[in-house]
Amino acid sequence: MPSWLSNLDYQWQSTAWRPWLEFLWDRNHLIRYDPRGCGLSDRDIDDLSFDSWVRDVDAVLDAAGLDRVSLIGICQGGAVAIRYAASRPDRVDRLVLYGTYARGRNRRDDVPLEPEKAKVMLEMLELGWADEDSAFMRSFATQFQPDGTLEHLRTWCKLQRQAASASSAVALTRIMFDINVMEDARKIRCPTLVAHVREDAVVPLEEGRILAREIPGASFLTFDSRNHFMLPKEPAWAELVDALDSFLPGLRESDELAAVLSMREQQVLRAVAEGLDNREIGTALDISEKTVRNHVSGILSKLGVPTRAKAIVRAIRAGLGPGEAGR
C-alpha cells in the first residue's frame, strides 16, 4: 500500500526505499501504485480524500486481475489497508502493518501536544518542502532514518520533489492527520502482523500497541531500532525479513513458472512432465517437432536446469505434472 510520499519510478533508486522493494520483489508478486494526488498519478484532482484512497484499492486490484491479496501497510498506507481489509474481507488474505497507526495526529487527544505538533508540521511543510538545506528537511529525514547517511537525507529530499508539490503535500498531510480507523481495526478477521520499532520518532510505539490490541488475534512484534525505515545493516532488519518470510505466503512454484514462462512454454512443460516425446508434444499442440525442441531449450534455459528430468521436477512442484491438468 502506498504512503503519501510515493513515486513508483524514483523509489527504485532511493537509498531508503530500494532495500525494502528488492526484498519484497524477490519473494513475492509485488503490486505497487501511486495514490491519487501523488507520484505518477494525477496531481490536480477534485476528489482527494481518505475514502477515495480506499476506493482506489479496488480499482487497482481489478486492473491487475487479482481477486485476493496480502496487504502491506506502512505509515498512512497502513490506515488505508485497515479500512480496506475491514470493508472487503473477501479480497484480503493477510495483513502486515509496519510503523503505522489507526489514529492520525489530530485524533490522538490522549497524547500530550500531538495536535499542536500537527499544526507545526503543516507550517514546516509549506516553508521547507523539498529544500535540502532547510531545517525542516534535515528534521524530516532525521525522524525517518536517524542512523542514515547524508545520502539518505538527499534521498528523502529528492523523493519529496518527485512525490508532490508543497501545496499537495499539505493537502495530503491534512487528510492523514484526521484519519481514525479504530472501529475498522476491530472488524478485521484476516491474520494480521503488527510490527513497530521501539524508538520510532514518526509513529509512536504506543500506536502500534493500540493496533495490536484492537485487531482480533493480531500478532505484535517490536524491533530494537530508532529508524522508522530500518536500514539493512541493522540486526533488526534480518529479524523483520525472517518475520515477513514466515508470515507471508511468498511465491508459489506455479507463480514463479508463470512469471518466466510463456503460456505455450507452460503447455510444453506440462506435456514433458506427462512423459510425451517431442513428436507427441508437437501432435498434441499442433506445432512442429522443431518448434517443440526450441521451446524445450528455452524452458531449460529460463528455469536454469540442465535436463528434462530436472524440468519435470519443477513442473510437478508447480502442479503441472501428470493428472494435474484439471486442478
C-alpha positions as CSV (number, residue, x, y, z in Angstrom):
1,M,0.0,0.0,0.0
2,P,1.4,3.4,-0.9
3,S,2.0,6.2,1.5
4,W,1.6,9.9,0.7
5,L,5.3,10.1,-0.1
6,S,5.4,8.0,-3.2
7,N,6.9,7.8,-6.7
8,L,7.0,4.4,-8.4
9,D,10.0,5.2,-10.6
10,Y,12.2,7.1,-8.2
11,Q,11.7,4.7,-5.2
12,W,13.7,2.0,-7.0
13,Q,16.6,4.5,-7.0
14,S,16.1,5.6,-3.4
15,T,18.7,4.6,-0.9
16,A,16.0,4.4,1.7
17,W,13.3,2.5,-0.2
18,R,15.3,0.2,-2.6
19,P,16.3,-2.4,0.0
20,W,12.6,-2.8,1.0
21,L,11.4,-3.1,-2.6
22,E,14.1,-5.6,-3.5
23,F,13.3,-7.8,-0.5
24,L,9.6,-7.9,-1.3
25,W,10.0,-8.2,-5.0
26,D,12.4,-11.1,-4.7
27,R,10.0,-13.2,-2.6
28,N,6.5,-12.2,-3.7
29,H,4.4,-11.0,-6.6
30,L,4.6,-7.3,-5.7
31,I,1.9,-4.8,-6.9
32,R,2.6,-1.1,-6.2
33,Y,0.8,2.1,-7.2
34,D,1.0,5.8,-6.5
35,P,-2.1,7.2,-4.7
36,R,-4.1,9.9,-6.4
37,G,-2.5,13.3,-6.0
38,C,1.0,11.8,-5.7
39,G,3.9,10.4,-7.7
40,L,3.0,9.3,-11.2
41,S,-0.8,9.5,-10.6
42,D,-2.8,12.6,-11.4
43,R,-1.9,15.5,-9.1
44,D,-4.7,18.0,-9.7
45,I,-7.9,16.2,-8.9
46,D,-11.3,17.1,-7.3
47,D,-11.8,14.1,-5.1
48,L,-8.8,13.9,-2.8
49,S,-9.9,12.1,0.4
50,F,-9.3,9.2,2.6
51,D,-12.4,7.4,1.3
52,S,-11.1,7.9,-2.3
53,W,-7.8,6.3,-1.4
54,V,-9.7,3.3,-0.1
55,R,-11.9,3.0,-3.2
56,D,-8.8,3.1,-5.4
57,V,-7.6,-0.2,-3.9
58,D,-10.5,-2.0,-5.6
59,A,-9.7,-0.3,-8.9
60,V,-6.0,-1.3,-8.7
61,L,-6.8,-5.0,-7.9
62,D,-9.4,-5.1,-10.6
63,A,-7.0,-3.7,-13.2
64,A,-4.3,-6.2,-12.1
65,G,-6.8,-9.1,-12.3
66,L,-6.3,-10.1,-8.7
67,D,-9.2,-11.4,-6.6
68,R,-7.4,-11.8,-3.3
69,V,-4.1,-10.4,-1.9
70,S,-2.0,-9.8,1.1
71,L,-1.6,-6.1,2.0
72,I,1.4,-4.4,3.5
73,G,0.7,-1.1,5.0
74,I,3.4,1.4,6.1
75,C,2.7,4.8,7.6
76,Q,-0.5,6.2,6.1
77,G,-0.8,3.2,3.8
78,G,-1.5,1.1,6.9
79,A,-4.6,3.1,7.7
80,V,-5.9,2.6,4.2
81,A,-5.1,-1.1,4.4
82,I,-7.1,-1.3,7.7
83,R,-10.2,0.3,6.3
84,Y,-10.0,-1.8,3.1
85,A,-9.4,-5.1,5.0
86,A,-12.4,-4.4,7.2
87,S,-14.7,-3.5,4.4
88,R,-13.5,-6.1,1.8
89,P,-12.6,-9.2,3.8
90,D,-13.3,-11.3,0.7
91,R,-10.2,-9.7,-1.0
92,V,-7.6,-9.6,1.8
93,D,-5.8,-12.8,2.7
94,R,-3.2,-11.4,5.2
95,L,-2.4,-8.0,6.6
96,V,1.0,-6.6,7.6
97,L,1.0,-3.2,9.4
98,Y,4.5,-1.8,9.9
99,G,5.2,1.5,11.6
100,T,1.6,2.7,11.2
101,Y,-1.4,3.8,13.1
102,A,-5.2,3.8,13.4
103,R,-5.4,7.4,14.6
104,G,-3.9,10.4,12.8
105,R,-2.2,13.1,14.9
106,N,-5.3,15.2,15.3
107,R,-7.2,12.1,16.7
108,R,-4.7,11.4,19.5
109,D,-6.2,13.5,22.2
110,D,-4.6,11.4,24.9
111,V,-1.1,12.2,23.6
112,P,0.3,15.5,25.0
113,L,0.7,18.3,22.4
114,E,0.1,15.9,19.5
115,P,-2.5,18.2,17.8
116,E,-0.1,21.2,18.3
117,K,2.7,19.3,16.7
118,A,0.5,18.6,13.7
119,K,0.0,22.3,13.2
120,V,3.7,23.0,13.3
121,M,4.3,20.1,10.9
122,L,1.9,21.6,8.3
123,E,3.6,25.0,8.6
124,M,7.0,23.5,8.1
125,L,5.8,21.6,5.1
126,E,4.7,24.8,3.4
127,L,8.0,26.5,4.1
128,G,10.7,23.8,3.7
129,W,9.3,21.2,1.3
130,A,12.0,19.6,-0.8
131,D,14.6,22.1,0.3
132,E,17.6,20.1,1.2
133,D,19.2,22.9,3.2
134,S,16.1,23.7,5.2
135,A,15.8,22.9,8.9
136,F,12.6,21.1,8.1
137,M,14.2,18.8,5.6
138,R,17.0,17.8,8.0
139,S,14.5,17.2,10.8
140,F,12.2,15.3,8.4
141,A,15.0,12.9,7.2
142,T,16.4,12.5,10.7
143,Q,13.0,11.4,12.0
144,F,12.7,8.7,9.3
145,Q,16.3,7.4,9.5
146,P,18.3,9.0,12.3
147,D,21.1,6.5,11.6
148,G,21.1,7.2,7.9
149,T,23.9,8.8,5.9
150,L,24.0,12.1,4.1
151,E,22.8,10.2,1.0
152,H,19.7,9.0,2.9
153,L,18.9,12.7,3.6
154,R,19.3,13.6,0.0
155,T,17.1,10.6,-1.0
156,W,14.3,11.8,1.2
157,C,14.6,15.3,-0.2
158,K,14.5,14.1,-3.8
159,L,11.6,11.8,-3.1
160,Q,9.7,14.8,-1.8
161,R,10.3,16.6,-5.1
162,Q,9.3,13.6,-7.1
163,A,6.2,12.8,-5.0
164,A,4.3,16.0,-4.7
165,S,4.3,19.8,-4.7
166,A,4.3,21.7,-1.4
167,S,0.6,22.5,-1.7
168,S,-0.3,18.9,-2.5
169,A,1.9,17.7,0.4
170,V,0.0,19.9,2.8
171,A,-3.4,18.7,1.5
172,L,-2.4,15.1,1.7
173,T,-1.0,15.6,5.2
174,R,-4.2,17.2,6.5
175,I,-6.1,14.1,5.4
176,M,-3.6,11.9,7.2
177,F,-3.8,13.8,10.4
178,D,-7.6,13.4,10.6
179,I,-7.6,9.6,10.0
180,N,-9.4,7.4,12.5
181,V,-9.9,3.7,11.7
182,M,-10.2,2.4,15.2
183,E,-13.7,0.8,14.5
184,D,-12.4,-0.7,11.3
185,A,-9.5,-2.3,13.1
186,R,-11.9,-4.1,15.4
187,K,-13.6,-5.6,12.4
188,I,-10.6,-7.2,10.8
189,R,-10.7,-11.0,10.7
190,C,-7.7,-12.0,8.5
191,P,-4.3,-13.0,10.0
192,T,-2.6,-9.7,10.9
193,L,1.0,-8.9,11.8
194,V,1.7,-5.6,13.5
195,A,5.4,-4.6,13.5
196,H,7.0,-1.5,15.1
197,V,10.4,-0.2,16.0
198,R,10.7,0.7,19.7
199,E,12.2,4.2,19.2
200,D,10.1,5.3,16.2
201,A,10.1,9.1,16.0
202,V,7.5,9.2,13.2
203,V,4.8,7.0,14.6
204,P,5.0,6.3,18.4
205,L,5.3,2.7,19.5
206,E,2.1,3.1,21.5
207,E,0.1,3.5,18.3
208,G,1.4,0.1,17.2
209,R,0.4,-1.4,20.6
210,I,-3.1,0.0,20.1
211,L,-3.4,-1.6,16.7
212,A,-2.3,-5.0,18.1
213,R,-4.7,-4.7,20.9
214,E,-7.7,-3.7,18.8
215,I,-7.3,-6.1,15.9
216,P,-8.6,-9.5,16.9
217,G,-5.9,-12.2,17.0
218,A,-3.1,-9.8,15.7
219,S,0.5,-10.7,16.4
220,F,2.7,-7.9,17.6
221,L,6.5,-7.7,17.0
222,T,8.8,-4.9,18.2
223,F,12.3,-4.3,16.9
224,D,15.4,-2.7,18.5
225,S,15.8,0.3,16.2
226,R,15.3,4.1,16.1
227,N,14.8,4.1,12.3
228,H,11.2,4.3,11.2
229,F,12.6,2.8,8.0
230,M,15.1,0.3,9.2
231,L,18.4,0.0,7.5
232,P,19.7,-3.3,6.1
233,K,22.9,-3.0,8.2
234,E,20.8,-3.3,11.4
235,P,20.4,-6.7,13.2
236,A,16.7,-5.9,13.5
237,W,16.4,-5.8,9.7
238,A,17.2,-9.5,9.5
239,E,14.6,-10.2,12.2
240,L,12.0,-8.3,10.2
241,V,12.9,-10.2,7.0
242,D,12.5,-13.5,8.8
243,A,9.2,-12.5,10.3
244,L,7.8,-11.5,6.9
245,D,9.1,-14.6,5.2
246,S,7.3,-16.7,7.8
247,F,4.1,-14.7,7.7
248,L,3.6,-14.0,4.0
249,P,2.8,-16.9,1.7
250,G,5.5,-15.9,-0.8
251,L,5.7,-17.0,-4.3
252,R,4.3,-20.5,-5.1
253,E,6.3,-22.5,-7.6
254,S,3.4,-22.1,-10.1
255,D,3.6,-18.3,-9.7
256,E,7.4,-18.4,-10.4
257,L,6.9,-20.5,-13.6
258,A,4.1,-18.2,-14.8
259,A,6.4,-15.3,-14.3
260,V,9.2,-16.7,-16.5
261,L,7.5,-19.0,-19.0
262,S,5.1,-18.1,-21.7
263,M,1.7,-19.8,-21.9
264,R,2.9,-22.0,-24.8
265,E,6.1,-22.9,-22.8
266,Q,3.9,-23.9,-19.8
267,Q,1.9,-26.2,-22.1
268,V,5.0,-27.8,-23.5
269,L,6.4,-28.2,-20.0
270,R,3.2,-29.9,-18.9
271,A,3.4,-32.3,-21.8
272,V,7.1,-33.1,-21.0
273,A,6.1,-33.8,-17.4
274,E,3.4,-36.2,-18.7
275,G,6.1,-38.2,-20.5
276,L,5.5,-37.2,-24.1
277,D,8.4,-37.0,-26.5
278,N,8.9,-34.1,-28.9
279,R,6.9,-35.7,-31.7
280,E,3.9,-36.4,-29.5
281,I,4.0,-33.0,-28.0
282,G,4.0,-31.4,-31.5
283,T,1.0,-33.5,-32.4
284,A,-0.9,-32.7,-29.2
285,L,-0.2,-28.9,-29.6
286,D,-0.4,-28.8,-33.4
287,I,3.1,-27.4,-33.8
288,S,6.2,-28.8,-35.5
289,E,8.7,-31.1,-33.7
290,K,11.4,-28.4,-34.4
291,T,9.3,-25.8,-32.6
292,V,8.9,-28.2,-29.7
293,R,12.7,-28.6,-29.5
294,N,13.1,-24.8,-29.5
295,H,10.5,-24.5,-26.7
296,V,12.2,-27.1,-24.6
297,S,15.6,-25.5,-25.0
298,G,14.1,-22.1,-24.0
299,I,12.4,-23.7,-20.9
300,L,15.6,-25.3,-19.7
301,S,17.4,-22.0,-20.1
302,K,14.7,-19.9,-18.3
303,L,14.4,-22.4,-15.4
304,G,18.2,-22.7,-15.1
305,V,18.1,-26.5,-15.3
306,P,20.3,-28.8,-17.4
307,T,18.0,-31.7,-18.2
308,R,14.4,-32.5,-19.0
309,A,14.3,-34.6,-15.8
310,K,15.0,-31.6,-13.6
311,A,12.4,-29.5,-15.6
312,I,9.9,-32.2,-14.8
313,V,10.6,-31.9,-11.1
314,R,9.9,-28.2,-11.3
315,A,6.7,-28.9,-13.3
316,I,5.4,-31.3,-10.7
317,R,6.1,-28.9,-7.8
318,A,4.1,-26.3,-9.7
319,G,1.1,-28.6,-10.2
320,L,1.9,-29.2,-13.9
321,G,2.6,-32.9,-13.6
322,P,0.6,-35.9,-14.7
323,G,-3.1,-35.8,-13.6
324,E,-2.8,-32.1,-12.6
325,A,-4.3,-30.5,-15.7
326,G,-7.9,-30.3,-14.3
327,R,-7.0,-29.0,-10.9
